[in-house]
Amino acid sequence: MSKSDDRVQRITFDHDFTDDSDIETFPKGMRLFGNGHNIEIRELEDSAGFAYLSITRTLRKGQIGSDVLHLHDTFGSEQTPLHWYGGPELMEQYYPIEKLRFDDYPYITKELHSAAIIERYWFNTAGVFFYIDKEVPLFIDQDDQVLRFTAKKALPYYTYDDEFVFSYRVGVAADAREAHQKAVERVLNQPVDIPDERMVRHPIWSTWVRYRRPISQQTVLDFAREINAYGFKNAQLDIDDLWEVCYGSLTFNTITFPNVTEMTEMLHEMGFRVTLWVHPFINKNCDPWYTEALSKGYLVKSHDETIGYNTKWWNSGENEASYINFNNPDAVEWYRRRLREIQELGIDNFKFDAGETSWAPADPDIAGPTALLPSSQTVNFVRMCAAFGGMIEVRTGWGTQDLPVFVRMLDFDTRWGWNNGLQSLVPTLLQMNLNGYPFVLPDMIGGNVYGDDILTKELFIRWLEASVFMPSIQFSKTPWDIDEESITISKKFAELHEMYADYIIQRMRLAVSHGTPVNPPIWWLDPTDKIAQTIYDEYLLGEDIVVAPVLAEFATSRDIYLPKGTWRDGNTNRVHEGGRWIYNYTAPMDTLPYFVSATFQAN
């Protein structure tokens, strides 16, 4: 593919054609024939500065289509190397994404590797984007040279159709920023509204990491009193795992929660809204609810009768649970009705967990357009959740960028490094924004403290600092669990976040009206800046704030690259010109390096 006579991207139609292949042309396109395949290339749009193509072929079951993107092509007179963005959310979220590796990777939402958001979208610094259509049974391979898109009728996709399509769209724009905006307009969509504003302004507090399971009415009330006593504000208090009689009952345990209405009234009087952790599973020992769901056909079953309705999630043993079938409208209504009944007790809204396709039994037998299976289960779950309004959170998505809800990063571990630790926080923020999900809810400050992980004071504070200019802040482990200095520092940064909440909300509204990221990468201000294209540990809030958190253990300084513009240091008020490095910026534990555009005016 070329732009202004410069090659910007090579695509190899692998295995399908030979030099003897026939070519048939037609207005605005061509067809290639050969080796038992045919492929149609059609021009969809050709306007000033933008070209848009579709590449399509229909395959029969047993055939495989496989096209290859060459990741390390160069473009322009300077033969500039390409860098890539988009792709899946991952536990080890390397950025730019040419660093990732995949082997015959089924492209569905799954908990494994934290791949809860898995848009079929990639774009590069030459201004070229690729979007694989949802109907394609897509697998990917990636090494240090190529990204291979493979279409084949194999599990975990629906395998009972005789034909399937391998189709995708290619857009060529002036640069990466313009390519992304064109992709938002044509394939990704943009949110129709913003989520709850109070969740932006003040911290969310969760019982999860601090108390684990089970919890009680008294625990929740004591936690709320502590939050108020230490002078912190709140968006809401989330009652996490375990409050149910049994998993899937959606019924409070009256031993641990003897009077839910009294509890919610007290929390409301203390200034808290109340949310409740819920999930899409029912354990088999959870009767009469399990028997009701099974008898009415509300559970996902496998085509394989030896598997049946059996699945496993993190709160069950092997084959001891089932997954509610959100492709069944009656099951959706049954689930929704029970949530509405909980709200009558004074519960304001919900934290919706899970929802990925991979929780279903293997080879699921569920309704809906077969080409969209199995990931339509994720879509229908998330859209059901969104019907409860902007105060909710979900953690998964597939083509659901239009929903006005917070999307939470999957659980982080309490670590410094790339392996699901603090180092992955900023790349995950960028990945979600560059897949069209701008309303990002970062995971709890300090991570989840699983296993042998230890939450140190330094890690807690640096995690909070890294999150300050993201759309929301979420605590579970508290500053007063650490020491007095942590309380002081945490208040300082919670107040800094609140100070810029109006600007965050303004950028959210621009995401609705213009489809722009709330937290773009720093190259957003100059897509031609070769250094900015590779910076993975800084981010923007809108186009007026550069954030460069300290992410390394024991570090008290860092190098910072400032993008194009004139920037005022948020700590010293010193003015810097962009397009250059600041070396060894001093940042002791209570200091977050950030820079505000010299032209910025708060509304």
DRENLUMMAR-160830 format. One line per field, with one value per residue (C-alpha): residue number from 1; x, y, z. Coordinates in Angstrom, 1 decimal, m for minus. Each point is the difference from the previous one (the first is absolute). Layout:
N
pos	c(NUM; ...)
x	c(X; ...)
y	c(Y; ...)
z	c(Z; ...)
//
This chain:
603
pos	c(1; 2; 3; 4; 5; 6; 7; 8; 9; 10; 11; 12; 13; 14; 15; 16; 17; 18; 19; 20; 21; 22; 23; 24; 25; 26; 27; 28; 29; 30; 31; 32; 33; 34; 35; 36; 37; 38; 39; 40; 41; 42; 43; 44; 45; 46; 47; 48; 49; 50; 51; 52; 53; 54; 55; 56; 57; 58; 59; 60; 61; 62; 63; 64; 65; 66; 67; 68; 69; 70; 71; 72; 73; 74; 75; 76; 77; 78; 79; 80; 81; 82; 83; 84; 85; 86; 87; 88; 89; 90; 91; 92; 93; 94; 95; 96; 97; 98; 99; 100; 101; 102; 103; 104; 105; 106; 107; 108; 109; 110; 111; 112; 113; 114; 115; 116; 117; 118; 119; 120; 121; 122; 123; 124; 125; 126; 127; 128; 129; 130; 131; 132; 133; 134; 135; 136; 137; 138; 139; 140; 141; 142; 143; 144; 145; 146; 147; 148; 149; 150; 151; 152; 153; 154; 155; 156; 157; 158; 159; 160; 161; 162; 163; 164; 165; 166; 167; 168; 169; 170; 171; 172; 173; 174; 175; 176; 177; 178; 179; 180; 181; 182; 183; 184; 185; 186; 187; 188; 189; 190; 191; 192; 193; 194; 195; 196; 197; 198; 199; 200; 201; 202; 203; 204; 205; 206; 207; 208; 209; 210; 211; 212; 213; 214; 215; 216; 217; 218; 219; 220; 221; 222; 223; 224; 225; 226; 227; 228; 229; 230; 231; 232; 233; 234; 235; 236; 237; 238; 239; 240; 241; 242; 243; 244; 245; 246; 247; 248; 249; 250; 251; 252; 253; 254; 255; 256; 257; 258; 259; 260; 261; 262; 263; 264; 265; 266; 267; 268; 269; 270; 271; 272; 273; 274; 275; 276; 277; 278; 279; 280; 281; 282; 283; 284; 285; 286; 287; 288; 289; 290; 291; 292; 293; 294; 295; 296; 297; 298; 299; 300; 301; 302; 303; 304; 305; 306; 307; 308; 309; 310; 311; 312; 313; 314; 315; 316; 317; 318; 319; 320; 321; 322; 323; 324; 325; 326; 327; 328; 329; 330; 331; 332; 333; 334; 335; 336; 337; 338; 339; 340; 341; 342; 343; 344; 345; 346; 347; 348; 349; 350; 351; 352; 353; 354; 355; 356; 357; 358; 359; 360; 361; 362; 363; 364; 365; 366; 367; 368; 369; 370; 371; 372; 373; 374; 375; 376; 377; 378; 379; 380; 381; 382; 383; 384; 385; 386; 387; 388; 389; 390; 391; 392; 393; 394; 395; 396; 397; 398; 399; 400; 401; 402; 403; 404; 405; 406; 407; 408; 409; 410; 411; 412; 413; 414; 415; 416; 417; 418; 419; 420; 421; 422; 423; 424; 425; 426; 427; 428; 429; 430; 431; 432; 433; 434; 435; 436; 437; 438; 439; 440; 441; 442; 443; 444; 445; 446; 447; 448; 449; 450; 451; 452; 453; 454; 455; 456; 457; 458; 459; 460; 461; 462; 463; 464; 465; 466; 467; 468; 469; 470; 471; 472; 473; 474; 475; 476; 477; 478; 479; 480; 481; 482; 483; 484; 485; 486; 487; 488; 489; 490; 491; 492; 493; 494; 495; 496; 497; 498; 499; 500; 501; 502; 503; 504; 505; 506; 507; 508; 509; 510; 511; 512; 513; 514; 515; 516; 517; 518; 519; 520; 521; 522; 523; 524; 525; 526; 527; 528; 529; 530; 531; 532; 533; 534; 535; 536; 537; 538; 539; 540; 541; 542; 543; 544; 545; 546; 547; 548; 549; 550; 551; 552; 553; 554; 555; 556; 557; 558; 559; 560; 561; 562; 563; 564; 565; 566; 567; 568; 569; 570; 571; 572; 573; 574; 575; 576; 577; 578; 579; 580; 581; 582; 583; 584; 585; 586; 587; 588; 589; 590; 591; 592; 593; 594; 595; 596; 597; 598; 599; 600; 601; 602; 603)
x	c(0.0; 1.3; m0.7; 1.3; 2.2; 1.6; m0.7; m1.6; m1.0; 0.5; m2.8; 0.7; m2.9; 1.6; m0.5; m2.9; 1.5; 2.7; 1.6; m2.6; m3.0; m2.7; m1.0; m3.4; m0.6; m3.2; m0.8; 1.9; 1.4; 1.4; m0.3; 2.9; m0.6; 2.3; 1.0; m3.6; m0.6; m1.3; 0.4; m1.8; 1.7; m2.5; 0.5; m2.4; 1.2; 2.6; 0.0; 2.6; 2.5; m1.8; m0.5; m2.2; m0.1; m1.7; 1.7; m2.4; m0.2; m2.4; 1.4; m1.4; 0.4; 3.4; 1.6; 2.3; 0.6; 3.1; 1.3; 3.2; 0.9; 3.7; 0.6; 3.4; m0.5; 1.3; m1.7; 0.8; 3.1; 1.9; m1.1; m1.5; m0.7; m3.6; m1.5; m3.3; m2.9; m3.4; m0.4; m1.2; 0.1; 2.6; 1.6; 3.4; m1.0; 3.0; m0.1; 0.4; m1.6; 2.6; 1.6; m2.8; 0.1; m2.9; m0.3; m3.3; m1.8; m3.8; m1.2; m2.9; m0.5; 1.6; 1.3; 3.2; 2.8; m2.6; m1.3; m3.4; 0.1; 0.9; m0.8; 0.9; 1.8; 3.7; 1.6; 3.4; 2.1; m0.3; m3.7; m1.3; m2.7; m1.3; m3.4; m1.0; m3.7; m1.9; m1.3; 3.5; 1.1; 3.3; 3.3; 3.2; 3.7; 2.7; 3.8; 2.7; m0.7; m3.7; m3.5; m2.1; m3.8; m1.4; m3.7; m1.0; m3.0; 1.4; m0.9; m0.6; m2.1; m3.2; 1.1; m3.3; m0.4; 1.2; 1.2; 1.6; 1.5; 3.5; m0.4; 1.6; 0.3; 3.1; 0.2; 2.9; 0.2; 2.6; 1.3; m0.8; m2.2; m2.1; m0.2; m1.3; m2.6; m1.2; m0.2; m2.1; m2.4; m0.3; 0.5; 0.6; m2.8; 0.1; m1.9; m3.5; 0.3; 2.4; m0.2; m0.8; 1.9; 0.3; 2.1; 2.4; 0.2; 0.4; 1.6; m1.8; 0.5; m0.2; m0.1; 1.8; 3.8; m0.3; m2.5; m0.1; m2.9; m2.4; m1.0; m2.8; m2.4; 2.1; 3.2; m1.5; m1.3; 3.3; 1.9; m2.3; 0.6; 3.7; 0.0; m1.9; 2.0; 3.2; m1.5; m0.2; m2.8; m1.8; m1.7; m1.5; 0.8; 0.0; m1.0; 2.1; 0.2; m1.6; m3.4; m2.3; m1.7; 1.9; 1.6; m2.7; m2.9; 0.1; m1.4; 1.6; 1.2; m2.2; 2.5; 2.8; m2.4; m3.0; m1.6; 1.2; m2.6; 1.2; 3.6; m0.6; m1.9; 2.9; 2.5; m2.1; m0.2; 3.8; 0.2; 0.7; m1.6; 0.0; 1.0; 0.0; 2.4; m1.9; 1.0; m1.6; 0.4; m2.0; 1.6; m1.7; m0.4; m2.0; m3.6; m2.8; 1.6; 2.1; m2.8; m2.3; 2.6; 0.7; m3.6; m0.8; 2.9; 1.8; 3.5; 2.7; 0.4; 2.5; m0.7; 2.0; m2.4; 2.8; 0.7; m3.6; m0.4; 3.2; 2.5; 2.4; 0.8; 2.1; m2.6; m0.8; 1.7; 0.3; m3.5; m1.7; m1.6; m1.9; 0.1; m3.3; m0.9; m0.2; m0.8; m3.4; m2.3; m2.0; 3.1; 1.0; m3.3; 0.1; 3.5; m1.0; m3.2; 1.9; 2.5; m2.9; m1.4; 3.4; m0.2; m3.2; 2.1; 1.9; 2.8; 0.7; 1.8; 2.4; 3.6; m0.4; 2.9; 1.0; m2.0; 2.8; m0.9; 2.6; m2.1; m2.6; 0.3; 2.1; m1.9; m3.0; m3.4; m1.6; m2.3; 0.7; 1.7; 2.5; 2.8; 0.0; 0.3; 1.3; 1.0; m3.6; m0.5; 2.4; m1.8; m3.4; 1.2; 1.6; m3.0; m2.2; 2.3; 0.0; m3.8; 0.5; 1.5; 3.3; 0.8; 1.0; 3.3; 0.8; 3.3; m0.4; m1.1; m0.3; m1.3; m1.6; 1.8; m3.3; m1.1; 0.2; 1.6; 3.3; 2.1; 2.3; 3.5; 0.2; 1.5; 3.6; 2.5; 1.9; 3.2; 2.3; 0.7; m1.6; m1.5; m3.4; 1.7; 0.3; 2.1; m3.0; m2.4; 0.8; 0.2; m3.4; m1.4; 1.3; m1.1; m3.6; m0.2; 1.5; m2.6; m2.8; m0.6; 0.7; m1.9; 2.7; m0.3; 3.5; 0.2; 0.2; 3.0; 2.8; m1.5; m1.7; 2.7; m0.5; 2.1; 3.4; m0.1; 0.8; m1.4; 2.7; m0.5; 2.0; m2.0; m3.3; 1.0; 1.6; m3.2; m2.2; 2.2; m0.1; m3.9; m0.6; m0.7; m1.9; m3.8; m0.6; 1.8; m0.9; 1.2; m0.4; 3.2; 0.0; 2.6; m0.6; 0.9; 3.5; 0.9; m0.7; 2.2; m1.9; m3.3; 1.5; 1.4; m3.2; m2.2; 2.3; m0.4; m3.7; m0.4; 2.2; m2.3; m3.1; 1.6; 0.2; m3.3; m1.8; 2.7; m0.3; m3.8; 0.6; 2.2; m2.6; m2.5; 2.4; 0.3; m3.8; m0.1; 3.3; 1.1; 3.3; 1.8; m0.1; 3.5; 1.9; 3.7; 2.3; 0.6; m3.7; 1.3; 2.5; m0.5; 3.2; 2.2; 2.1; 0.9; m3.5; m1.2; 1.8; m0.6; m1.9; 0.3; m1.6; m3.5; m2.1; m3.2; m1.7; 2.5; 1.0; 1.6; 3.1; 0.3; 3.3; m0.4; 2.9; m0.5; 3.3; 0.6; 2.4; 0.1; 0.0; 0.6; m0.8; 0.6; m3.1; m0.7; m2.2; m2.0; m0.6; m1.1; 0.9; m0.4; m0.2; 1.3; m2.8; 2.3; 2.5; m1.9; 3.1; m0.7; 1.4; m0.1; m1.1; 1.6; 2.9; 1.0; 0.2; 2.7; 0.0; m3.1; 0.0; m3.1; 0.1; m2.9; m2.4; 0.5; m1.8; 1.7; m2.7; 0.0; m2.9; m0.2; 1.0; m3.2; m2.3; m2.9; m2.1; m3.8)
y	c(0.0; 3.4; 3.6; 2.9; m2.5; m1.2; m3.6; 0.0; m3.6; m3.4; m2.6; m3.5; m2.2; m3.2; m3.4; 1.2; 1.0; m0.5; 1.9; m1.6; 1.3; 1.7; 3.6; 1.5; 3.7; 1.8; 3.7; 0.8; m3.4; m3.3; m3.8; m2.4; m3.7; m2.9; m3.0; m0.7; 3.5; 3.3; 3.4; 3.2; 3.4; 2.9; 3.7; 1.3; 3.6; 2.2; 3.5; 2.7; m1.6; m3.3; m3.2; m2.9; m3.5; m3.3; m3.4; m2.9; m3.7; m2.8; m3.3; m3.4; m2.0; m1.7; 2.9; 2.4; 3.7; 1.6; 3.5; 1.5; 3.5; 0.8; 1.8; 1.5; 1.7; 3.5; 3.0; 3.5; 1.5; m0.7; m3.6; 0.3; m3.3; m0.7; m0.3; m1.6; 0.6; m1.6; m3.7; m1.8; 0.9; m2.3; m0.8; 1.0; 3.1; 0.8; 3.2; 0.6; m3.3; m1.3; m1.3; m2.5; m3.7; m2.3; m3.6; m1.2; 2.3; m0.1; 3.6; m0.1; 1.7; m2.2; 0.2; m1.7; 2.6; 2.6; 0.3; 1.4; 2.7; m1.4; 2.3; m1.1; 3.2; 0.9; 3.2; 1.3; 3.1; 0.2; 0.8; m3.4; m1.9; m3.5; m1.2; m3.6; m0.5; m1.5; m2.9; m1.4; m3.0; 1.7; m1.4; 2.0; m0.8; 2.5; m0.1; 2.6; 0.5; m0.6; 0.0; m2.7; 0.1; m3.5; m0.9; m3.6; m1.9; m1.3; 0.1; 2.2; 1.4; m1.5; m2.8; m1.3; 2.4; m1.2; 3.5; 2.9; 3.4; 1.4; 3.7; 3.1; 3.7; 2.1; 3.7; 2.2; 3.5; 2.7; m1.2; m2.2; 2.5; 0.6; m3.7; m0.7; 2.7; m1.4; m3.4; 1.3; 1.6; m3.2; m3.1; 0.6; 2.5; 2.5; 0.2; 1.4; 1.7; 0.2; m2.2; 1.2; 3.2; m0.7; m3.0; 2.4; 2.5; m2.2; m3.3; m3.3; m2.2; m3.8; m2.6; m2.5; 0.2; 1.2; m2.5; m2.8; m2.4; m0.4; 3.4; 1.2; 2.9; 1.1; m0.1; 2.2; 2.6; 0.0; 0.6; 2.9; 1.6; m0.3; 1.7; 2.9; 0.2; 0.3; 2.8; m1.6; 0.6; m2.8; m0.7; m3.2; m3.0; m3.3; m3.1; m2.7; m3.8; m1.8; 1.3; m2.6; m3.0; m2.0; 1.1; 0.9; 0.4; 3.8; m0.2; 1.4; m2.4; 1.1; m1.3; 2.3; 2.7; m0.1; 3.3; 1.2; 2.9; 1.3; m0.2; 1.8; 2.7; 0.5; 0.1; 2.6; 2.1; m0.1; 1.3; m3.3; m1.5; m3.7; m2.4; m3.8; m2.5; m2.4; m2.6; m2.1; m3.5; m2.4; m2.7; m3.4; m0.1; 3.3; m1.2; 0.7; 2.5; m2.4; m2.4; 2.8; 1.2; m3.5; m0.9; 3.2; m0.2; 3.0; m1.6; m0.4; m3.6; m1.7; m1.8; m2.7; m1.9; m1.3; 3.6; 1.2; 3.1; m0.4; 2.7; 1.4; 3.5; 1.3; m0.7; m3.6; m3.3; m1.8; m0.6; 1.5; 3.1; 1.2; 3.2; 2.0; 0.1; 3.7; m0.9; m1.1; 3.0; m1.8; m0.7; 3.6; 1.1; m2.5; 1.3; 3.6; m0.4; m1.5; 2.9; 2.5; m1.8; 0.4; 3.8; 0.2; m0.6; 3.2; m1.2; 2.8; m2.0; m2.8; m1.0; m2.6; m2.5; m2.5; m0.3; m1.3; m2.7; m2.5; m0.7; m1.9; m3.8; m1.1; 0.1; 2.0; m0.6; 3.4; 2.0; 3.0; 0.6; m2.9; 2.1; 2.1; m2.9; m0.4; 3.7; 1.2; m1.4; 2.7; 2.7; m0.9; m0.2; 3.4; 1.6; m1.4; 1.5; 3.4; 0.2; 0.6; 3.4; 1.9; m0.9; m3.6; m1.5; m2.9; m1.6; m1.4; 1.2; m0.9; 2.7; 1.7; 3.3; 1.8; m0.8; 2.9; m2.1; m0.4; m3.0; m1.3; m1.4; m3.6; m0.8; 1.1; m1.8; 1.8; 0.3; 2.6; m1.8; m0.7; m3.3; 1.5; 2.5; 3.8; 0.2; m1.3; 2.6; 2.9; m2.3; m1.5; 3.5; 0.8; m3.3; 0.5; 3.6; m1.0; m2.7; 2.6; m0.5; 3.4; m0.5; m2.0; m1.1; m0.9; m3.0; 0.6; 2.0; m2.4; m3.0; m3.0; m1.3; m3.6; m2.9; 1.1; 3.5; 2.7; 3.6; 2.4; 3.6; 1.0; m2.2; 1.3; 3.7; m0.4; m1.9; 2.8; 2.6; m1.9; m0.1; 3.7; 1.3; m3.1; 0.3; m1.5; m1.2; m3.1; m1.0; m3.2; m0.2; 3.4; 2.6; m0.5; m3.7; 1.3; 3.1; 3.7; 1.3; m2.3; 1.7; 3.4; m0.9; m1.8; 3.0; 2.2; m2.1; m0.6; 3.8; 0.4; m2.4; 1.9; 3.3; m1.3; m1.9; 2.7; m0.3; m3.8; 0.3; 2.5; m2.5; m2.7; 2.2; 0.5; m3.8; 0.0; 2.8; m0.6; m3.5; 1.1; m1.9; 1.4; m1.3; m0.1; m0.9; 3.0; m0.4; 1.1; 3.6; m0.7; m3.3; 0.5; 0.1; m3.1; 0.1; 0.5; m2.9; m2.5; 1.6; m2.5; 1.5; 3.4; 1.0; 3.0; 1.3; 1.5; 2.1; 2.3; m2.2; m2.3; m2.5; m1.8; m2.1; m1.8; m3.7; m1.6; m1.2; 2.2; 2.6; 3.7; 1.4; m0.8; 1.2; 1.7; 0.7; 3.0; m0.1; 3.0; 3.1; 2.4; m1.6; 1.3; m2.3; m0.9; m0.2; 2.9; 2.2; 0.1; 0.2; m2.5; m0.3; m3.3; m2.4; m0.6; m2.0; 1.1; m2.2; m1.1; 1.8; m0.2; m1.7; m1.2; m2.3; 2.9; 1.5; m0.8; 1.6; 1.6; 3.0; 2.2; 1.8; 3.6; 0.9; m2.1; 1.8; m1.9; 0.5)
z	c(0.0; m0.9; 1.0; m2.1; m1.9; 3.3; 1.0; 3.5; 0.5; m1.5; 0.2; m1.1; m1.1; 1.4; m1.7; m2.2; m3.3; m2.5; m2.8; m2.3; 1.9; m2.1; 0.6; m0.7; 0.3; 0.6; 0.9; 3.2; 0.6; m1.2; 0.6; 0.2; m0.9; 0.5; 2.1; 0.9; 1.4; m1.1; 1.7; m0.6; 0.6; m0.1; 0.4; 2.6; 0.2; m1.7; 1.3; 0.7; 2.3; 0.6; m1.9; 1.3; m1.4; 0.8; m0.6; m0.1; m0.8; 0.8; 1.1; 0.5; 3.1; 0.0; m1.9; 1.7; m0.9; 1.2; m0.7; 1.4; 1.1; m0.1; 3.3; m0.7; m3.4; m0.3; m1.6; m1.2; m1.5; 3.3; 0.0; 3.4; 1.9; 0.8; 3.5; 0.8; 2.3; 0.9; 0.3; 3.2; 3.7; 1.6; 3.3; m1.3; m1.9; m2.1; m2.0; m2.9; m0.8; m2.5; 3.2; 0.5; m0.9; m0.9; m1.3; m1.6; 2.5; m0.2; 0.0; 2.5; 3.3; 2.7; 3.5; m0.9; m0.4; 1.1; m3.6; 1.0; m2.7; m3.3; m2.9; m3.5; m0.6; m0.7; m1.3; m0.6; m0.2; m3.8; 0.5; m1.1; 2.0; m0.3; 1.3; m0.2; m0.3; 2.9; m2.1; m0.6; 2.1; 0.7; 1.3; 0.2; 0.0; 0.6; 0.2; m0.4; m3.7; m0.9; 1.4; m1.7; m0.2; m0.5; m0.6; 0.7; 1.2; 3.3; 3.7; 1.9; m2.9; m1.3; m2.3; m1.5; m2.9; m3.5; m1.0; 1.7; m1.0; 0.3; m0.3; 1.3; m0.6; m0.6; 0.5; m1.2; 1.5; 0.5; 3.3; 3.0; 1.7; m3.2; m0.6; 3.4; m0.3; m3.3; 1.5; 2.9; m2.5; m2.2; 2.1; 3.7; 0.8; 2.9; 3.3; m0.1; 3.4; 3.0; 3.1; 3.5; 0.9; 3.7; m0.9; m1.7; 2.8; 3.1; 0.8; m0.2; 3.1; m0.2; 2.8; m2.2; 0.6; 3.6; 1.3; m2.7; 0.6; 1.7; 1.2; 2.2; 0.6; 3.0; m2.1; m2.7; 2.6; 1.8; m3.2; m0.9; 3.4; m0.4; m3.4; 1.4; 3.2; m2.0; m2.1; m3.4; m2.5; m1.9; m3.3; 1.5; 2.2; m1.8; 1.9; m1.6; 0.4; 2.1; 0.9; m1.6; 1.5; m2.7; m3.3; m2.4; 2.4; m0.2; 3.5; 3.1; 2.7; 3.0; 2.5; m1.2; m1.2; 2.4; m1.2; m3.4; m0.1; 3.3; m1.2; m3.2; 1.8; 2.4; m2.9; m1.8; 3.1; 0.2; m3.5; m1.8; m3.1; 0.1; m2.8; 0.1; m1.7; m2.3; m2.5; m2.8; 1.6; 2.1; 2.0; m0.1; 3.8; m0.2; 0.2; m0.8; m2.3; m2.0; m0.5; m1.2; m2.5; m1.2; m0.5; m1.9; m2.4; 1.4; 0.1; m2.7; m1.1; m2.2; m3.3; 1.7; 2.2; 2.2; 1.0; 0.2; 2.1; 1.9; 0.5; 2.6; 1.3; 2.8; 2.6; m1.0; m0.5; m3.3; m1.6; 3.1; m1.6; m3.1; m2.0; m0.5; m3.7; m0.9; m3.6; 1.4; 0.4; 2.7; 2.0; m0.3; 1.3; 2.9; 1.0; m0.4; 2.1; 2.9; m0.1; 0.1; 3.1; 1.7; m0.8; 2.0; 3.1; m0.6; m2.2; m2.4; m2.8; m0.8; m0.7; m2.8; 0.0; m2.7; m3.2; m2.3; m2.5; 1.4; 3.1; m2.1; m0.4; m3.0; m3.3; 1.4; m1.5; 0.2; m2.2; m2.2; m3.4; m0.2; m1.5; 3.2; 2.4; 2.6; 0.7; m0.4; 3.6; 1.2; m2.0; 1.3; 3.6; m0.2; m1.7; 2.7; 2.7; m1.7; 0.2; 3.8; m0.8; 0.2; 3.6; m0.8; m1.0; m2.3; m0.9; m3.5; m3.4; m3.7; m2.2; 3.0; m0.2; m0.3; 3.6; 2.5; 2.8; 1.7; m1.2; 2.7; m0.6; 1.0; 3.4; 0.4; 2.2; 2.7; m1.9; m1.6; m3.3; m3.3; 1.1; 0.9; 2.2; 0.2; m3.1; m2.0; 1.3; m2.4; m3.1; 0.9; 0.3; m3.5; m1.5; 1.2; m1.2; m3.4; m0.4; 0.5; 3.8; 1.5; 3.3; 1.7; 3.7; 1.2; 2.4; 3.7; 1.3; 0.8; m1.8; 1.5; 2.3; m1.1; 1.2; 1.3; m1.4; 2.5; m0.2; 1.1; 0.8; m3.0; m2.4; 1.4; m0.4; m3.5; m1.1; 1.2; m1.7; m3.3; 0.2; 0.9; m3.5; m1.1; m0.1; 3.5; 3.1; 2.0; 3.5; 2.0; 2.0; 1.8; 0.7; 3.7; m0.3; m0.7; 2.0; 0.7; m2.8; m2.5; 1.2; m0.7; m3.4; m1.0; 0.9; m2.0; m3.2; 0.5; 0.2; m3.1; m1.9; 1.2; m1.1; m3.6; 0.1; m2.0; m2.7; 0.0; m0.5; m2.8; m1.8; 0.6; m1.8; m2.9; m0.2; m0.5; m2.5; m1.9; 0.9; 1.5; 2.7; 3.6; 0.7; m3.3; m0.4; m0.2; m3.7; m0.4; 0.0; m2.8; m1.8; m1.9; 3.2; m0.2; 3.6; 1.3; m2.1; 2.3; 3.5; 2.1; 3.5; m0.5; m1.1; m0.7; 1.6; m3.0; m1.8; 2.9; 2.6; m0.3; 2.8; 0.6; 3.2; 1.7; m0.6; 1.2; 3.5; 2.1; m2.7; 1.0; m3.5; m3.6; m3.5; m1.6; m3.7; m0.6; m3.2; m2.3; 1.8; 2.9; 3.4; 3.5; 2.7; 2.4; 2.9; m0.5; m2.5; m2.2; m3.8; m2.5; m3.7; m1.4; m2.4; 2.4; 3.0; 3.6; 1.6; 3.6; 1.0; 3.9; 1.3; 3.6; 1.1; 0.6; m3.5; m3.2; m3.1; m2.1; m2.4; m1.0; m3.4; 0.3; m1.9; 2.3; 1.7; 2.4; m0.5)
//
